[in-house]
Amino acid sequence: MNTAYIIVIVSGIILWLLTALALIDILLKDFGSLKNKAIWFIIAFVPVIGWFIYLLFGFRKGIRKKSQD
């Protein structure tokens, strides 16, 4: 297999995992309203840079929900 193919596949997997982590984080946080949560969810879905935009601007906006143990 060509090295370029391996680099593209590994890069794609890494970007997919970072996007998945951003989406999971959005689901676990309270952003004050469903509208704000939906906006951050859509932003995180933007290919390649969505997770990065969320990390820079949205990560600290949400409040992690408390577990009810």
N, C-alpha and C positions, 0 to 999 in steps of 0.2 A: 504494500500500500504506500502511496506517495506521502511524503511528510506533510505537504500542504493540506491534504485531506484530513490527516490526523489533527493538525492544528485547528482546522475549521470545526471539526467534530467536537474536540475538547472545549474550544471557545464557546460553541453553541450550548454545550451541556452546562458550562459554568454560568453563562448568562441566563439560561433557563432556571437553574437553581437559585440564583440571586433574585430573579423575578418571583419565584415561588416563595422564597423567604419573605420578601416584601409584602406579598399578598397575604400570607399567613399572619404577619405582624399587623396588617391593617384589620384583619378579621378579629384579632384579639384585643384591639384597642377601641376606646370610645372617643369619637371625635366631636362630640357635642350634638351632632345631628346626623341623620341618615344621609342627607345631601352631601355633607362634607366627607363622610366615609366613602360614598359612591364616587365622588370626584377623585379622591386619592386612589381608589381602586382602579379607576380608568387610567389615571396617570401612570400607575405602576405597570399597567399592561402595555404601555408604549414600548415597542421593540427596542432593545439594546440600551436605551438611556432611561427608561421609565423607573426602574428600580433605583437608579442613581439620583434622579430628581427627588424621589420619595425620601431617600436617605438624607439628602442635603436639606430639604425644606419641610417634609412632613413627618419625619420620624419622631421629632420631639413634640409635635402638636397633639398627638393622641395621648390619652391616659390609659395605662394598662388596667384592665378590669381586675378587681380583687376576686380571688377565689373564695368560695363560700364554704370553707371547711370548718 
